[in-house]
Structures are given as structure tokens and as C-alpha cells.
Amino acid sequence: MHDTSIALLNTAIADEIAAVHQYMYFHFRLDDLGYAPLANMLKMTAIQEMQHAEMLAERILFLGGEVEMKVGREVEKIHEAQAMLDKAKALEQESIEMYNKFALQCGANADSASKKLFEDLVAAEEGHWDQFDRQSDFVKRFGERYLALQSFQAGPPEGGAAQ
């Protein structure tokens, strides 16, 4: 009865898991570059994407479906902060467009709760896109020195001593 919704929800889980992997990769690389504030932002976004996957899985189980834990895409190995932000914006834009379509499909299939879940996810992904867009704009305007200065102002790394 809810086969279409379950398939859409599982597609969305694959998208969210891929985002978690990509954003954690970015987190590791940015942290290694010494850009702690941006690295932490990507880590927190990955955690939010994980929570999205959990909400989707709960809905699938409620509908009596099986949760497919597939990853939607491979992690792209990107090493420059600006390119990471551009990729993150593109991923969020893809999710926004996909979830809007999924919401309409669920509504057309008389599944209002899944429709609302997708609408809520659109709002969350738009927030992520905006966050990445702002950071991208700052890096474009001020260069990667902006990230270095941000990290310097954040203080010494955890466990590190101030000089």
C-alpha cells in the first residue's frame, strides 16, 4: 500500500548517508588543514544528516517497510576548502530538489505524514545550503586566510597548550 513512499524514503536515506560520509570526509580534511571552525560546522551538519536518516528510517518502519542502508554515492576526495563548500552546496541543492519532488509524490499517494517529513527535510537542507553559501562567499571575498584567522581566533586546539 505504501510501496512508493517506502521506496522514496529509502532513496532519501541513501542520500543522507552519502552526505554524512562526504561531510565527515570534509571535516577530517579541514581539521587537518587547521580550519577548526569550518571543520566543526561540517561535522555538526553530518550529525544533522544522520538524524535525518534516522527520521526517514523510523517512517519506513512505521509503514511496515524494510530500511535499506545503501550509500547514494562515493565520497569525492576534495582538498580545497572552497571546492568543498561548492560541493556541499551542490549536494544540498540536489537534496532540496529531490525532497520537494518526493513530498509531491507522497501527497499524490495520500501519505501526508511522509509528505510533511520531506517538506521538513527541505527546510533543513535549505538551512544547510544557506550556511555553506555564506561560508563560500566569505572564502571567495577574503580567501583562505579568512579560515586561518577564524581558526586562530578560536584558540588552541583541544588538549593543546597556548604558546
NORMOVEN-V70872 format. One record per helix or strand of 3 or more residues. SS is the DSSP state (H for helix, E for strand). FROM is the first residue (numbers start at 0). TO is the last residue. If there is no record, write none. Layout:
ss = (SS	SS)
from = (FROM	FROM)
to = (TO	TO)
This chain:
ss = (H	H	H	H	H)
from = (2	35	80	111	144)
to = (32	61	107	141	152)
